[in-house]
C-alpha cells in the first residue's frame, strides 16, 4: 500500500496498528485508507461526523506527554513518553 512499507506494524488484541511517515494525503483520503485497512466503520463514521472531535490520527506520529506535578498540584516538568 502507498508503494512503501509501513515503518511500524504492531499486533493488538483485535488486529494490527500500521504506521506510515511522510504521506501527503488529505483527511478524506485517510478515511478511505482506514476502511481499506480494516478500521472500525463506526469509528471512521464518528470521526467524519464532527469537526470538533479529536480525530483518530492515522498517518502522523503521535507525541504523548506526561505532566508531573508536586503534592500541591504545581507543575514540575513535562516528560515525553511516546
Protein Blocks (a to p, Z undefined) as FASTA:
>chain_A
ZZiacfbdcddfklccdddehiacdfklmmmmmmmnopafklmmmmmmpmkbccddfkbc
cddddddddfkopafbdcdfZZ
